[in-house]
Amino acid sequence: MTVSRRQFLKLSAGAATASAFGGLGISLKPTVAKAELQKLKWSKQTTSVCCYCAVGCGLIVNTAKNGDGRAINVEGDPDHPINEGSLCAKGAAIWQLAENDNRPQTPLYRAPNSTEWKPVSWDWALTEIAKRVKKTRDKSFQLKNDKGEEVNRTEAIASAGSAAMDNEECWAYQSLLRSLGLVYIEHQARI
């Protein structure tokens, strides 16, 4: 049997690798890591979805049963088919979204040409947003395009959706945006 130099090097490398890893007791078989969650008896567990990216990792949120509804602990859901209990660094720190003393409790408004933010009420903020959306839509709404085709759209408003919305929320949100005539509708999963 004749063995070329290339074949000899391949066989030597394979034999060296097999003996090195075989001798160290390292197995190259895939293993399954399982997280074991300890249920806090004085809390209520609810499943949720991480809101940071478009992956949609499953979460288990523990909230206090004493009535204040505050989040106590958030961790990955081992039964979720996407992340199987693991979370990225942002997902692992998601607890800070709800339980953060630095988070603003009311909407903040900065007037044009101003350098300072001032707290405003939710009623004022939502009314102001609605007024500005209507004003912009009315000002920019097109019934027909340059070719005379009926388009019924506005190109002055755009939307970037959230990956944390479920199918029903997405449907309602899309219905609202389409009824306003928006054509620039984007989703976080594509950005």
N, C-alpha and C positions, 0 to 999 in steps of 0.2 A: 504494500500500500504506500502510495506516495502522498506526502503531506506538503502542501505549499507553505511558504513562510507565513502568509496571511492566515491560513487555517490554523497553523501552529499557535500564532499569537492569540487568535480567538479562543481556541481550546484552553490555552494557558490562563487567559484572563477569566474565563468562565470557571475553571477549576479553582483558581485562587479566590474568587468571590464566594463560591459555594463553600469552600473550606473555611474562609474567614467568618462568614456569617453563621454557618452551621456550627462552628466551634464555639462561638460566643453565646449560642442559645437564642439568637434573635430570630423571630419568626416573621416572615413577610406576609403571612395570612392577614386579611383585613379583620379588624375587631370592631365591635360595636360599643360605643361609650353611652352609658345611660345615666341620666341625672336622677337622683332620688329626692323628690320634694317632700319636705316636712310640712304638713298642713298645720298652720297655727290655729289651735282650737278656739281662740277668742277672735278669730277673723273670718270673713267671708271671702271665698275665692271666686273670681270672675275671670273668664278668658277674654282676651282682647287681641288687637293687632298693633304692632309697632308702626308708628307714623313717620319714621324718618326717611325711608327710601321705598322703592317700589317692590322690594322682595316680599314684604308682607309677613314677617316673622310673627309667630304666635307668642303671646304673653299670658302669664297668670298674675293677676293683680289681687293682692290681699288687702281688704279694707276692714276697718274696725267695725265690730258689730254693735258698739255702744251708741250708734246713731249719728255720729258726726260724719261718717262716710269717708274719712281721710285714708289715703293710701298708706299702708304700712310697709309693704314689700312688693317688688315687681321682679319677676324672673321669667326665664324662657319656659315655654310649654313643651315638655318632652313628648306629648302626644300629637303635636302639630306636625303635619307632613313636610313643611318647608324647612324649619330650622331644627326640629327634633330636640328642643331644649337649649340650643346654643344661641348666643346673642353676640353681636359685634359690640365694640366699645360704646357707641352711641346708644344702642339698644339697652345695654346693661345699665346705663345712666339715665334711662327714661323716667325713673322715679322722680327726678328733679323737675320734670315738666309740671307736675301737680304740687309737689311739696318743695317749694322754693321760696324763701322769704324775699328774694330779690325780684320776683316776678311781679309785674304791675297788676294791681287789683282792679283798675278801671282803665278805660280807653284813654290814650294820650293823644292830644291834638297839637300840631305845630302850625300856626298860621303862616301864610305866605310871607316870605322875607323875614320871618322871626327866627331867633336862635334858641328859643326855649320851648319846651313841651309843657302843656298844661293839662291836668286831669279834667275829663269831661264825663258826663253821665252816658250810660248805654243808650238811653232814649235819644239824646242829642246826636250821638255818633251814628246810630242806625238811620235816623231821619236825614242827617246830612249826607250820608252815603247814598241813600235812595234818591234824594234831590239831585245829587251830582250825576248819578247814573242816568236818570231821566233827562237831565239837561244835555248831557253829552250825546245820548242816543237820539234825542229829538234834533239836535244840531247836525248830526252826522249821518242820519238815516238815509239810505238810497233806495228808492223804489225801483229804478231801472239802471242798468249799466250803460256804457258808451254805445253798445250795439242796439239799445232799445229793449233788451231782454229784461223781464221782471226778475229782480233779485231779492228785494226786501231784506236788506242787511245793513249793518253798521261795521265799519272797519276801525272805529276809534276806540273800541273797548276790546280788551283781551282777557282771557282767564287762564290761570294755571291751577289745575285741580290737585287733589290730594290722593296719595296712595293709601291712606287710611280709611277711605270711604268704602262701604260695601256696595253691592250691585244696586240695591234699591236707592241708596243715597246718590250714587252716580246717575241713575236714571232720572231722579227728581232734579238734580243739579243740571244735567244736560237739557232737560225739558225747559227749565227756567232760562238758561243761556240761549237756547235756540229760539225761544219765544221772544227774546229781546232782539234777535237778529244777529247775534255774534257769529263770526266765522273763524276768528282766531281763538280756538279752544284747544288748550294743551293740557297734558296730564303729566304729573311728576314722574311717572314711570318712563317717559320718553325723553326727559330732559337730562 
